Structure formats: C-alpha cells, structure tokens
Amino acid sequence: MGKIRINNLTLFSHIGVLESEKINGQKLEIDLTLDFDFAKAAEFDSLEDTINYADVAATVTEIVEKAEYDLIEKLAYAILNYLHIAYPQVVMQTVAIRKYSVPMPGIFDNVEVELSMNQDGELI
C-alpha cells in the first residue's frame, strides 16, 4: 500500500455563506491523500499502473471552479465522492481544505476542514 499526496493545491473559489464571499471569492488550499496499491507501478515504471496525479489535480480544479456551495464541508464531500467513483482502486482518500478569507473576528491564518472516505464510499 502506498500514498499519493497533492499538497497545497491553491485555487480560487466563490464558496461561502455570505453574498460577498460568493461575489468576491477567495483563495483555498487543498491537500489530497490517496491510499492504494501502486507496487506494480513502482516495479514496472508504468503510468497505467498508478493514478495520474496531474489528472486528479485538474479534476479537483474543475470541481472547485464550478462549485456553488455555501460550505467548504460540502466541497470536501463533492471532491471525495467524485474521486471515489473515478478511482475505485483507492482504498482510503482524505481531503483537507483551507479557507483564508473567513469573515469572522479574531486573528488566525485560516480555517480548515478535513474529510476521509473509504473504498466503500463511507465517510470516516
């Protein structure tokens, strides 16, 4: 079993509860972890035996750019659900989404949600 990680995929979104968030948008950072058996790819050096992480990043980018959700929690679920269907060989997948322009008082860097899904499509 191995892991592919995409770290700090930085995208622009219009996700938010407030109308100003939907209009102005904000930066999101996304981390993805895909757990699956890529021993064959490691041995034979063939892209067909692994998951093309450029395709994964492009898919996630498209999901974020088209998203019209209020919550990053919903976005996390949408990403996992799509990847679950597209890559059935993944045993466990985790997505973390960081939102930086959060309209709430206090001094902080970001707000983050993390969600995991197993091979059966169950949230963990």
C-alpha positions in Angstrom: 0.0 0.0 0.0 1.2 3.5 -0.8 0.1 7.1 -0.8 -0.1 9.8 -3.4 -0.3 13.2 -1.8 -1.1 16.5 -3.6 -0.2 19.3 -1.1 -1.3 22.9 -1.1 -3.2 22.9 -4.4 -4.0 26.6 -4.4 -7.3 27.6 -6.2 -9.7 30.5 -6.3 -13.3 29.8 -5.4 -16.6 31.6 -4.8 -17.7 29.4 -1.9 -19.2 31.0 1.1 -22.3 31.7 3.1 -22.2 35.4 2.7 -23.0 37.1 -0.6 -19.7 39.0 -0.5 -17.8 35.7 -0.5 -19.8 34.4 -3.5 -19.1 37.7 -5.4 -15.5 38.4 -4.4 -14.3 34.9 -4.0 -11.2 33.8 -2.0 -8.2 31.5 -2.0 -8.5 27.9 -1.0 -5.6 25.4 -0.4 -6.4 21.8 -0.9 -4.4 18.7 0.3 -5.3 15.3 -1.1 -4.1 11.9 0.0 -4.9 8.8 -2.0 -4.1 5.4 -0.5 -3.8 2.5 -2.9 -1.6 -0.4 -4.0 0.9 1.0 -6.5 3.5 -1.7 -6.1 3.2 -2.7 -9.8 3.8 0.9 -10.9 6.8 1.1 -8.6 8.2 -2.1 -10.1 7.5 -1.6 -13.8 7.6 2.3 -14.0 4.3 2.5 -16.0 1.7 5.3 -15.7 -1.1 2.8 -16.4 -0.4 1.1 -13.1 -0.9 4.2 -11.0 -3.1 7.2 -10.7 -2.1 10.2 -12.8 -1.9 13.0 -10.2 -2.0 15.6 -12.9 -5.4 14.3 -13.9 -6.5 14.3 -10.2 -5.4 17.9 -9.8 -7.1 19.0 -13.0 -10.3 17.3 -11.9 -10.2 18.9 -8.4 -9.6 22.3 -10.0 -12.6 21.9 -12.2 -14.8 20.9 -9.3 -13.7 23.9 -7.3 -14.1 26.3 -10.2 -17.7 25.2 -10.8 -18.7 24.8 -7.2 -21.6 27.0 -6.0 -21.7 25.7 -2.4 -22.0 27.6 0.8 -19.7 25.4 2.8 -16.2 24.0 2.3 -17.5 20.9 4.0 -19.8 20.3 1.0 -16.9 20.9 -1.3 -14.8 18.3 0.5 -17.5 15.8 0.1 -18.0 16.6 -3.6 -14.3 16.1 -4.3 -14.2 12.8 -2.4 -17.3 11.5 -4.0 -16.1 12.2 -7.5 -12.7 10.7 -6.8 -14.3 7.6 -5.2 -16.2 7.0 -8.5 -13.3 7.8 -10.8 -10.6 5.8 -9.0 -12.1 2.7 -7.5 -8.7 1.3 -6.7 -8.3 3.9 -3.9 -8.7 2.2 -0.5 -8.8 5.4 1.5 -8.8 9.1 0.5 -8.6 12.2 2.5 -9.1 15.9 1.5 -8.2 18.9 3.6 -9.4 22.3 2.5 -8.1 25.6 4.0 -10.0 28.8 3.6 -8.2 32.1 4.2 -10.7 34.9 3.9 -13.1 33.8 6.6 -15.5 36.6 7.7 -15.2 36.1 11.5 -13.5 38.0 14.2 -10.1 37.1 15.6 -6.5 36.7 14.4 -5.9 33.4 12.5 -4.3 32.1 9.4 -7.1 30.0 8.0 -10.0 27.6 8.7 -9.5 24.0 7.7 -11.9 21.1 7.2 -10.7 17.5 6.7 -12.8 14.6 5.5 -11.9 11.0 4.6 -13.8 8.3 2.6 -13.0 4.6 2.4 -13.3 2.3 -0.6 -16.9 1.6 0.2 -17.8 5.3 -0.1 -18.3 5.7 3.6 -17.2 8.8 5.3 -14.8 8.2 8.2 
